[in-house]
Amino acid sequence: MLPVRGETLVRQAALLCCRIAGSNGLLCRESGSLWLDSRRSYRSHPAHGIGRYKHLLPPEVIIKKKAKPMQKAIKPGTDYEYGTLNFQVSGYNMVYVEKFSQYIHTFFNQMSITVEESYAKPTKTTEVLLVPEVGTKLIQDAVLTTHERVVQVSGLKATLASIVSEVLMMNQPEGVQLLVKLHTEADYLDRFKVRPELEKMKAAVVN
């Protein structure tokens, strides 16, 4: 009776272990006998999280394309002050043009005059040709490069306009031209470089 009872206790203990471990347990009962399951439990389940590395990498920085600057509203003038004015500085020497435009910008800040923006216009190139005494073929004598900077202001009072123009003319360097005019939509479009090939493609699409 003891051996039978001992075998029964062993079987009950094995069944209890199978119930606790579930279907993936090591001890299982089949046809009244005990046998050791050689299958490995981790092969029957996917390895969640193993081999992941993206969370270790720094976040990706999305570079957004710069949008084309939109045209600002042109401020109209009144009886006491001007609207949007363009102070255009041009010349062949880029150093003089740049320094004078910086001086104008600083001068307006000291006078508490609102400076809307300051920008450079596309550089223009002019070829100087000479007509020889003999023959008709033109000879290139020089290439002149014109640099231009624009300081755009608004709210200039009419009482200060004469004083501002006099001060700027007194400090204007030689070889540098200064032009003051009201800002228009054509001036806004003129600040961008013309691309003939792009214009041809647009015209082809429209037609």
Kinemage of the C-alpha trace (Angstrom):
@kinemage 1
@onewidth
@group {chain A} dominant
@subgroup {mainchain}
@vectorlist {calphas} color= white
{ca met a 1} P 0.000 0.000 0.000
{ca leu a 2} L 2.865 2.382 0.705
{ca pro a 3} L 4.375 2.229 -2.780
{ca val a 4} L 0.990 2.824 -4.378
{ca arg a 5} L 0.281 5.683 -2.068
{ca gly a 6} L 3.714 7.186 -2.719
{ca glu a 7} L 3.189 6.970 -6.481
{ca thr a 8} L -0.205 8.665 -6.113
{ca leu a 9} L 1.365 11.497 -4.143
{ca val a 10} L 4.036 11.968 -6.796
{ca arg a 11} L 1.391 12.125 -9.552
{ca gln a 12} L -0.688 14.639 -7.604
{ca ala a 13} L 2.371 16.785 -7.026
{ca ala a 14} L 3.210 16.647 -10.745
{ca leu a 15} L -0.329 17.642 -11.713
{ca leu a 16} L -0.171 20.555 -9.286
{ca cys a 17} L 3.074 21.735 -10.838
{ca cys a 18} L 1.558 21.505 -14.328
{ca arg a 19} L -1.444 23.561 -13.245
{ca ile a 20} L 0.787 26.231 -11.731
{ca ala a 21} L 3.179 26.408 -14.694
{ca gly a 22} L 0.411 26.156 -17.310
{ca ser a 23} L 0.856 24.557 -20.697
{ca asn a 24} L 4.485 25.713 -20.850
{ca gly a 25} L 5.529 23.859 -17.713
{ca leu a 26} L 8.361 21.379 -17.662
{ca leu a 27} L 6.372 18.508 -16.129
{ca cys a 28} L 3.317 17.264 -18.048
{ca arg a 29} L 1.054 14.253 -17.829
{ca glu a 30} L 0.256 12.171 -20.865
{ca ser a 31} L -1.479 8.780 -20.902
{ca gly a 32} L -1.005 8.264 -17.188
{ca ser a 33} L 2.797 8.776 -17.196
{ca leu a 34} L 5.089 11.630 -16.325
{ca trp a 35} L 7.566 13.017 -18.825
{ca leu a 36} L 9.871 16.003 -19.041
{ca asp a 37} L 8.965 18.588 -21.660
{ca ser a 38} L 12.139 19.565 -23.529
{ca arg a 39} L 10.500 22.476 -25.367
{ca arg a 40} L 11.747 25.929 -24.392
{ca ser a 41} L 9.079 28.395 -23.388
{ca tyr a 42} L 10.685 31.507 -24.903
{ca arg a 43} L 10.470 29.998 -28.405
{ca ser a 44} L 6.669 30.005 -28.316
{ca his a 45} L 6.362 33.731 -27.501
{ca pro a 46} L 7.623 36.751 -29.477
{ca ala a 47} L 10.527 38.602 -27.938
{ca his a 48} L 8.816 41.899 -27.180
{ca gly a 49} L 11.224 44.824 -26.928
{ca ile a 50} L 14.353 42.854 -27.710
{ca gly a 51} L 16.505 44.563 -30.343
{ca arg a 52} L 14.754 47.919 -30.207
{ca tyr a 53} L 17.104 50.867 -30.430
{ca lys a 54} L 15.095 53.760 -31.801
{ca his a 55} L 14.236 55.010 -28.320
{ca leu a 56} L 17.973 55.405 -27.678
{ca leu a 57} L 18.488 57.732 -30.647
{ca pro a 58} L 18.012 61.513 -30.321
{ca pro a 59} L 14.759 62.883 -31.758
{ca glu a 60} L 14.872 63.760 -35.428
{ca val a 61} L 14.860 67.465 -36.236
{ca ile a 62} L 12.484 68.280 -39.084
{ca ile a 63} L 13.927 71.088 -41.192
{ca lys a 64} L 11.151 73.204 -42.598
{ca lys a 65} L 11.607 75.036 -45.843
{ca lys a 66} L 11.726 78.767 -45.600
{ca ala a 67} L 8.548 80.263 -46.873
{ca lys a 68} L 8.684 83.099 -49.316
{ca pro a 69} L 8.442 86.413 -47.433
{ca met a 70} L 5.022 87.931 -47.744
{ca gln a 71} L 4.611 91.549 -48.770
{ca lys a 72} L 3.852 93.823 -45.884
{ca ala a 73} L 0.979 96.229 -46.055
{ca ile a 74} L 2.044 99.602 -47.426
{ca lys a 75} L 1.261 102.256 -44.846
{ca pro a 76} L -0.416 105.324 -46.351
{ca gly a 77} L 0.757 108.802 -45.504
{ca thr a 78} L -1.163 111.552 -43.765
{ca asp a 79} L -1.018 115.330 -43.715
{ca tyr a 80} L 1.550 115.256 -40.891
{ca glu a 81} L 3.753 112.253 -41.697
{ca tyr a 82} L 4.897 110.178 -44.634
{ca gly a 83} L 3.938 106.582 -45.274
{ca thr a 84} L 6.433 103.841 -46.143
{ca leu a 85} L 9.633 105.349 -47.582
{ca asn a 86} L 12.604 103.643 -49.217
{ca phe a 87} L 16.073 105.135 -48.743
{ca gln a 88} L 18.010 103.488 -51.576
{ca val a 89} L 21.806 103.621 -51.412
{ca ser a 90} L 23.717 102.560 -54.536
{ca gly a 91} L 27.299 102.696 -55.757
{ca tyr a 92} L 30.189 100.780 -57.290
{ca asn a 93} L 32.141 100.380 -54.044
{ca met a 94} L 30.405 97.845 -51.832
{ca val a 95} L 32.230 98.987 -48.668
{ca tyr a 96} L 31.015 102.579 -49.000
{ca val a 97} L 27.466 101.461 -49.805
{ca glu a 98} L 27.338 99.082 -46.845
{ca lys a 99} L 28.781 101.578 -44.370
{ca phe a 100} L 26.462 104.395 -45.475
{ca ser a 101} L 23.375 102.164 -45.229
{ca gln a 102} L 24.444 101.170 -41.708
{ca tyr a 103} L 24.861 104.821 -40.828
{ca ile a 104} L 21.338 105.598 -42.091
{ca his a 105} L 19.901 102.693 -40.091
{ca thr a 106} L 21.659 103.827 -36.897
{ca phe a 107} L 20.648 107.446 -37.471
{ca phe a 108} L 16.956 106.512 -37.760
{ca asn a 109} L 17.140 104.455 -34.573
{ca gln a 110} L 18.643 107.412 -32.710
{ca met a 111} L 15.894 109.688 -34.053
{ca ser a 112} L 13.209 107.162 -32.930
{ca ile a 113} L 12.027 106.668 -36.520
{ca thr a 114} L 10.569 103.218 -37.180
{ca val a 115} L 12.760 101.116 -39.471
{ca glu a 116} L 10.607 98.461 -41.104
{ca glu a 117} L 13.475 96.477 -42.640
{ca ser a 118} L 16.858 96.814 -44.286
{ca tyr a 119} L 17.837 94.583 -47.197
{ca ala a 120} L 20.137 94.277 -50.203
{ca lys a 121} L 18.924 94.262 -53.778
{ca pro a 122} L 20.417 92.022 -56.493
{ca thr a 123} L 23.771 93.181 -57.787
{ca lys a 124} L 23.744 94.582 -61.318
{ca thr a 125} L 26.625 94.308 -63.777
{ca thr a 126} L 27.279 96.798 -66.601
{ca glu a 127} L 29.805 96.292 -69.384
{ca val a 128} L 31.569 99.316 -70.830
{ca leu a 129} L 32.390 98.851 -74.540
{ca leu a 130} L 34.639 100.980 -76.751
{ca val a 131} L 34.364 101.516 -80.484
{ca pro a 132} L 37.787 101.076 -82.120
{ca glu a 133} L 39.073 103.510 -84.734
{ca val a 134} L 39.495 100.675 -87.225
{ca gly a 135} L 36.826 98.036 -87.566
{ca thr a 136} L 33.344 97.612 -86.161
{ca lys a 137} L 33.923 95.037 -83.416
{ca leu a 138} L 33.367 96.504 -79.973
{ca ile a 139} L 36.072 96.126 -77.358
{ca gln a 140} L 35.221 95.551 -73.700
{ca asp a 141} L 36.867 98.261 -71.642
{ca ala a 142} L 35.547 97.618 -68.110
{ca val a 143} L 32.865 95.857 -66.080
{ca leu a 144} L 31.015 97.970 -63.509
{ca thr a 145} L 29.246 96.254 -60.626
{ca thr a 146} L 26.479 98.248 -58.950
{ca his a 147} L 25.591 97.418 -55.333
{ca glu a 148} L 22.366 98.634 -53.761
{ca arg a 149} L 20.987 98.634 -50.216
{ca val a 150} L 17.537 99.742 -49.075
{ca val a 151} L 16.531 101.057 -45.657
{ca gln a 152} L 12.742 101.115 -45.365
{ca val a 153} L 11.132 103.397 -42.781
{ca ser a 154} L 7.615 104.471 -41.912
{ca gly a 155} L 6.044 107.258 -39.895
{ca leu a 156} L 8.565 109.954 -40.797
{ca lys a 157} L 7.105 113.269 -39.674
{ca ala a 158} L 6.930 116.056 -42.236
{ca thr a 159} L 8.656 118.488 -39.857
{ca leu a 160} L 11.721 116.209 -39.606
{ca ala a 161} L 11.962 115.307 -43.304
{ca ser a 162} L 14.038 118.374 -44.271
{ca ile a 163} L 16.404 117.913 -41.314
{ca val a 164} L 16.891 114.204 -42.070
{ca ser a 165} L 17.608 114.820 -45.758
{ca glu a 166} L 20.120 117.588 -44.930
{ca val a 167} L 22.013 115.419 -42.426
{ca leu a 168} L 22.177 112.466 -44.821
{ca met a 169} L 23.414 114.626 -47.707
{ca met a 170} L 26.154 116.130 -45.518
{ca asn a 171} L 27.432 112.645 -44.588
{ca gln a 172} L 27.002 111.081 -48.022
{ca pro a 173} L 30.331 109.587 -49.241
{ca glu a 174} L 31.718 110.264 -52.695
{ca gly a 175} L 30.628 107.853 -55.389
{ca val a 176} L 27.493 106.844 -53.455
{ca gln a 177} L 24.023 107.832 -54.621
{ca leu a 178} L 21.013 108.276 -52.340
{ca leu a 179} L 17.430 108.058 -53.592
{ca val a 180} L 14.327 108.586 -51.427
{ca lys a 181} L 10.987 107.408 -52.805
{ca leu a 182} L 7.628 106.072 -51.702
{ca his a 183} L 7.462 102.302 -51.414
{ca thr a 184} L 5.363 100.526 -54.053
{ca glu a 185} L 4.572 96.951 -55.016
{ca ala a 186} L 7.055 97.170 -57.909
{ca asp a 187} L 9.836 97.915 -55.399
{ca tyr a 188} L 8.925 94.770 -53.472
{ca leu a 189} L 9.131 92.607 -56.603
{ca asp a 190} L 12.386 94.270 -57.659
{ca arg a 191} L 14.186 92.980 -54.563
{ca phe a 192} L 14.054 89.381 -55.868
{ca lys a 193} L 16.400 88.057 -58.518
{ca val a 194} L 14.771 87.424 -61.889
{ca arg a 195} L 14.916 83.828 -63.172
{ca pro a 196} L 14.047 83.718 -66.896
{ca glu a 197} L 13.926 79.902 -67.042
{ca leu a 198} L 11.353 79.819 -64.230
{ca glu a 199} L 9.220 82.457 -65.941
{ca lys a 200} L 9.258 80.407 -69.149
{ca met a 201} L 8.101 77.299 -67.271
{ca lys a 202} L 5.258 79.244 -65.626
{ca ala a 203} L 4.170 80.650 -68.981
{ca ala a 204} L 4.199 77.146 -70.506
{ca val a 205} L 2.021 75.787 -67.688
{ca val a 206} L -0.510 78.620 -68.043
{ca asn a 207} L -0.770 78.177 -71.803
